[in-house]
Amino acid sequence: MMKLIVLDRDGVINQDSDAFIKSPEEWHLLPGSAEAIARLNHARYQVVVATNQSGVARGYFDLGMLNRIHEKMQREVGHAGGRIDAIFYCPHGPDDGCECRKPKPGLFQDIEKRLKIKLNGVPAVGDSLRDLQAAQAIGARAILVRTGKGAKTEKQLIAAALAEPVDLFDDLAAVVDSLLNNDS
């Protein structure tokens, strides 16, 4: 059986920036994240990224630049022996009223459609409240990492009144340790 994990990009795989990641030069792996993805691949997980990229709508970068950033991500993960099987992104701004911008579940619904799989119970790792809300809206297992905006999000969790409890880990490597230990 195929195992699947959904990862947010900024703050989970790479360093986040309040000024947006606008070029490959601004994109930097978080320590251990590429190796963690490689370990998932070796354990037969399909790794999918679901990321809001409103910098496109805001005019900070175009889709060509976003593709170049994602090519760098694939290359860096590849150097560690891993791969990302698919990247789903929302290019819209917060006021565009789209269905794909997290916290709405549109990106996750796209993943279900494209991969012909239900995301019930599938681990979905993020660093922001909207990542967790989108995951829970589709029945995925919301996991918060403390990297990126995660430490700030952790403080908001009590007030957020999410539907389900959220699993909390220091970083993606710790998530992978836990998943692989529970798989065996």
URSULNOR-V56871 format. One record per pair of residues at least 12 apart in sequence whose C-alpha atoms are under 10 Angstrom apart, sorted by sequence separation. I is the first residue (numbers start at 1). J is the second residue. D is the distance in Angstrom with one decimal. If there is no record, write none. Layout:
BEGIN
i	j	d
I	J	D
I	J	D
END
This chain:
BEGIN
i	j	d
14	26	9.9
15	27	7.0
16	28	8.6
88	100	9.4
89	101	8.3
90	102	8.2
123	135	8.4
124	136	9.0
131	143	8.9
132	144	7.2
154	166	9.7
14	27	6.7
15	28	5.7
16	29	9.6
53	66	8.4
89	102	9.8
122	135	8.9
129	142	9.8
131	144	8.5
144	157	9.9
13	27	9.9
14	28	5.4
15	29	6.2
16	30	9.2
70	84	9.8
121	135	9.4
154	168	8.2
13	28	8.7
14	29	4.1
15	30	5.6
120	135	9.2
121	136	9.3
124	139	9.9
125	140	9.8
129	144	8.5
13	29	6.0
14	30	4.7
15	31	9.2
90	106	8.9
108	124	9.6
119	135	8.6
120	136	9.0
122	138	9.8
123	139	9.8
124	140	6.3
125	141	8.3
126	142	7.7
127	143	8.4
128	144	7.5
10	27	8.9
12	29	9.0
13	30	5.8
14	31	8.4
70	87	8.2
90	107	7.2
119	136	9.8
120	137	10.0
121	138	9.2
122	139	8.0
123	140	6.0
124	141	5.8
125	142	6.3
126	143	6.3
127	144	5.5
128	145	8.7
10	28	9.5
11	29	9.3
12	30	7.4
13	31	8.7
89	107	7.0
120	138	6.9
121	139	6.2
122	140	4.8
123	141	4.6
124	142	5.2
125	143	4.7
126	144	5.3
127	145	5.4
128	146	9.4
150	168	9.2
10	29	9.3
11	30	7.9
13	32	8.8
14	33	7.6
88	107	6.5
119	138	6.7
120	139	4.6
121	140	4.5
122	141	5.5
123	142	6.3
124	143	5.9
125	144	5.9
126	145	6.3
127	146	6.6
128	147	9.9
150	169	9.4
151	170	8.9
9	29	9.9
10	30	9.4
13	33	5.4
14	34	9.1
87	107	9.9
88	108	8.6
118	138	8.7
119	139	6.4
120	140	4.8
121	141	4.9
122	142	8.5
123	143	6.7
124	144	8.5
125	145	7.0
126	146	9.1
127	147	6.6
128	148	8.4
129	149	9.2
142	162	10.0
150	170	8.7
12	33	7.5
13	34	7.2
89	110	10.0
118	139	8.8
119	140	5.3
120	141	7.4
121	142	8.6
126	147	9.1
127	148	6.0
128	149	6.0
129	150	8.5
132	153	9.9
150	171	9.1
88	110	7.9
118	140	8.8
119	141	8.5
126	148	9.0
127	149	5.4
128	150	5.9
142	164	8.2
143	165	9.2
144	166	6.7
145	167	8.5
146	168	7.6
147	169	9.0
13	36	9.3
66	89	9.7
88	111	7.5
126	149	9.1
127	150	4.2
128	151	9.1
129	152	9.6
130	153	9.6
141	164	8.7
142	165	8.0
143	166	5.6
144	167	6.1
145	168	5.9
146	169	6.4
147	170	6.7
148	171	9.2
13	37	8.8
87	111	9.3
126	150	7.7
127	151	8.0
128	152	8.3
129	153	6.1
139	163	9.9
141	165	9.0
142	166	5.5
143	167	4.7
144	168	4.9
145	169	4.9
146	170	4.9
147	171	5.8
66	91	9.5
86	111	8.9
103	128	9.5
105	130	9.7
109	134	9.8
127	152	8.8
128	153	5.6
129	154	8.6
132	157	9.9
137	162	9.9
139	164	9.4
141	166	7.6
142	167	6.6
143	168	5.9
144	169	6.3
145	170	5.4
146	171	6.0
147	172	8.3
102	128	9.7
103	129	7.7
104	130	7.9
105	131	9.3
108	134	7.4
112	138	9.5
127	153	6.9
128	154	8.6
136	162	8.1
137	163	8.6
141	167	8.1
142	168	9.0
143	169	7.6
144	170	8.4
145	171	5.0
146	172	9.1
102	129	9.2
103	130	4.1
104	131	9.0
107	134	8.4
108	135	7.3
126	153	9.9
127	154	8.7
129	156	7.9
133	160	9.5
136	163	7.1
144	171	8.5
145	172	6.7
63	91	8.3
86	114	9.9
102	130	5.4
103	131	6.1
105	133	8.1
106	134	8.2
107	135	9.7
109	137	9.9
128	156	9.5
129	157	7.7
136	164	7.2
144	172	9.2
145	173	9.7
62	91	9.3
86	115	9.7
101	130	8.9
102	131	6.1
103	132	7.6
104	133	7.5
105	134	4.7
108	137	9.0
109	138	7.5
128	157	9.9
133	162	7.2
136	165	9.6
143	172	9.7
145	174	8.7
7	37	9.7
101	131	9.7
102	132	8.8
103	133	5.3
104	134	5.3
105	135	7.0
108	138	7.0
132	162	8.3
133	163	8.4
136	166	9.3
145	175	7.9
22	53	10.0
102	133	7.6
103	134	4.4
104	135	8.9
105	136	8.5
106	137	9.7
108	139	9.8
129	160	8.0
132	163	9.9
133	164	9.6
144	175	9.0
5	37	9.8
21	53	9.2
102	134	5.6
103	135	8.1
104	136	9.9
105	137	6.0
106	138	9.1
108	140	8.9
132	164	9.6
143	175	8.1
20	53	8.7
22	55	7.5
57	90	9.4
58	91	9.1
101	134	8.8
102	135	8.8
103	136	9.3
104	137	7.5
105	138	6.3
129	162	9.1
20	54	8.9
21	55	8.2
22	56	9.1
56	90	8.9
57	91	6.0
58	92	8.2
59	93	9.9
100	134	9.5
103	137	8.3
104	138	9.3
105	139	9.8
132	166	7.8
5	40	8.6
20	55	6.7
47	82	9.4
48	83	9.4
49	84	7.3
53	88	10.0
54	89	9.3
55	90	9.9
56	91	5.4
57	92	5.1
58	93	6.6
4	40	9.2
13	49	9.4
19	55	9.3
47	83	7.4
48	84	6.0
49	85	8.2
50	86	8.7
51	87	7.8
52	88	8.7
53	89	6.4
54	90	7.0
55	91	7.2
56	92	6.9
57	93	5.3
58	94	9.6
3	40	9.3
4	41	9.7
22	59	9.9
23	60	9.5
46	83	8.7
47	84	5.2
48	85	5.7
49	86	6.3
50	87	6.2
51	88	6.4
52	89	5.6
53	90	5.6
54	91	5.1
55	92	8.1
56	93	7.9
57	94	9.0
3	41	9.6
22	60	6.4
23	61	7.7
46	84	7.5
47	85	5.5
48	86	4.9
49	87	4.7
50	88	4.8
51	89	4.8
52	90	4.8
53	91	4.9
54	92	5.0
55	93	7.6
57	95	10.0
9	48	9.8
21	60	9.0
22	61	5.8
23	62	9.9
34	73	8.9
38	77	7.3
42	81	8.9
45	84	10.0
46	85	6.2
47	86	7.1
48	87	5.8
49	88	5.9
50	89	5.6
51	90	6.4
52	91	6.6
53	92	7.0
54	93	4.7
57	96	8.8
3	43	8.7
4	44	8.5
5	45	6.8
6	46	8.6
7	47	7.3
8	48	8.7
9	49	6.3
20	60	8.0
21	61	8.9
22	62	8.9
34	74	9.3
37	77	7.2
38	78	8.0
41	81	8.6
42	82	8.0
45	85	9.6
46	86	8.6
47	87	9.0
48	88	7.6
49	89	7.9
50	90	8.1
51	91	8.9
52	92	7.8
53	93	8.1
54	94	7.2
3	44	6.6
4	45	5.2
5	46	6.4
6	47	6.2
7	48	6.1
8	49	5.6
9	50	7.0
10	51	7.6
19	60	9.4
20	61	9.4
24	65	7.8
34	75	9.9
35	76	9.8
36	77	9.2
37	78	9.4
38	79	9.4
39	80	9.4
41	82	6.1
42	83	9.9
52	93	8.8
127	168	9.9
2	44	7.0
3	45	4.7
4	46	4.7
5	47	5.3
6	48	4.9
7	49	4.7
8	50	5.2
9	51	5.7
10	52	9.0
23	65	6.3
24	66	8.4
27	69	6.9
34	76	7.0
35	77	7.3
38	80	6.4
39	81	8.4
40	82	8.0
41	83	7.0
52	94	9.6
54	96	9.8
125	167	9.3
1	44	9.0
2	45	6.7
3	46	6.1
4	47	6.1
5	48	6.3
6	49	5.6
7	50	6.1
8	51	5.3
9	52	8.5
10	53	9.4
22	65	7.5
23	66	7.5
24	67	9.3
26	69	8.7
27	70	9.2
29	72	9.9
33	76	10.0
34	77	4.6
35	78	9.3
37	80	8.5
38	81	5.4
39	82	7.3
40	83	9.3
41	84	8.6
125	168	9.5
1	45	9.7
2	46	7.1
3	47	8.8
4	48	7.5
5	49	8.5
6	50	6.6
7	51	8.0
8	52	8.3
9	53	9.6
22	66	7.7
23	67	9.7
24	68	6.4
25	69	8.3
28	72	9.3
29	73	7.9
33	77	8.2
34	78	7.9
35	79	9.0
36	80	8.9
37	81	8.5
38	82	3.6
39	83	10.0
41	85	9.4
123	167	9.7
125	169	9.6
127	171	9.4
6	51	9.8
21	66	9.1
23	68	7.6
24	69	4.5
27	72	8.0
28	73	8.6
34	79	8.2
35	80	5.4
36	81	9.9
37	82	5.7
38	83	6.6
126	171	9.8
23	69	6.0
24	70	8.0
27	73	7.9
34	80	5.8
35	81	7.3
36	82	8.3
37	83	7.0
38	84	9.0
125	171	9.5
126	172	9.3
22	69	8.1
23	70	9.8
24	71	8.5
25	72	9.1
29	76	7.7
33	80	9.3
34	81	8.1
35	82	7.0
37	84	7.7
54	101	8.6
125	172	7.9
21	69	8.4
24	72	6.3
28	76	9.2
29	77	8.7
32	80	9.4
34	82	6.8
52	100	8.2
53	101	8.6
23	72	9.7
24	73	8.4
34	83	8.6
51	100	9.5
52	101	6.0
34	84	9.7
50	100	9.7
51	101	8.3
52	102	6.6
125	175	8.3
50	101	9.7
51	102	8.0
52	103	9.5
50	102	8.9
123	175	9.4
52	107	8.9
51	107	8.1
123	179	8.9
50	107	6.4
49	107	9.6
50	108	7.4
14	73	8.4
49	108	9.9
13	73	8.6
50	110	9.7
9	70	9.7
50	111	8.5
49	111	9.5
48	111	8.3
9	73	9.4
13	77	9.3
50	124	9.1
49	124	9.3
50	125	9.6
51	126	9.5
48	124	9.4
49	125	9.5
50	126	9.4
7	84	9.7
9	87	9.3
52	130	9.8
8	87	9.7
52	131	9.3
6	86	9.6
7	87	9.4
8	88	9.7
9	89	9.6
51	131	8.7
4	85	10.0
6	87	9.6
8	89	9.7
50	131	8.9
6	88	9.8
6	108	8.6
6	111	9.1
4	115	10.0
16	127	9.7
13	125	9.9
4	117	9.3
6	119	9.2
12	125	7.4
13	126	9.5
5	119	9.1
12	126	6.3
2	117	9.6
4	119	8.4
11	126	7.6
12	127	6.4
5	121	9.9
6	122	7.6
7	123	8.4
8	124	7.8
9	125	9.3
10	126	8.7
11	127	6.0
12	128	9.8
4	121	9.9
5	122	6.1
6	123	6.3
7	124	5.8
8	125	6.1
9	126	8.0
10	127	8.2
11	128	8.6
30	147	8.3
4	122	6.4
5	123	5.2
6	124	4.5
7	125	4.9
8	126	5.1
9	127	9.2
10	128	9.9
30	148	9.1
3	122	8.1
4	123	7.5
5	124	6.0
6	125	6.3
7	126	6.4
8	127	7.5
3	123	9.6
4	124	9.1
5	125	7.8
6	126	8.7
7	127	9.6
8	128	9.1
8	131	7.2
7	131	9.2
8	132	10.0
6	135	9.0
16	147	8.8
17	148	8.3
18	149	9.7
12	144	9.2
15	147	8.1
16	148	5.5
17	149	9.4
12	145	7.0
14	147	9.2
15	148	6.3
16	149	7.7
40	173	9.8
6	140	9.0
11	145	8.4
12	146	8.7
13	147	9.1
14	148	8.2
15	149	9.7
39	173	9.1
5	140	9.5
6	141	9.7
11	146	8.6
12	147	6.3
13	148	9.2
36	171	9.6
37	172	8.4
5	141	9.6
6	142	9.7
7	143	9.5
11	147	5.7
12	148	6.5
36	172	6.6
37	173	8.3
40	176	6.9
43	179	9.9
6	143	10.0
10	147	9.4
11	148	3.6
12	149	9.1
35	172	9.6
36	173	5.0
39	176	7.6
40	177	9.4
43	180	7.5
10	148	7.0
11	149	6.4
12	150	8.8
33	171	8.0
34	172	9.2
35	173	7.8
36	174	8.5
39	177	9.0
9	148	9.8
10	149	9.0
11	150	7.6
32	171	8.5
33	172	5.9
34	173	8.9
36	175	8.6
37	176	8.0
40	179	8.9
31	171	9.1
32	172	7.6
33	173	6.1
36	176	6.2
40	180	7.8
43	183	9.0
30	171	8.9
31	172	9.4
32	173	6.1
33	174	9.7
35	176	9.9
36	177	8.4
39	180	8.6
43	184	9.8
30	172	9.0
31	173	8.9
32	174	9.5
33	176	9.6
13	171	9.1
12	171	7.2
13	172	7.4
11	171	9.3
12	172	6.4
13	173	10.0
11	172	9.8
12	173	9.9
7	172	9.0
5	176	9.9
END
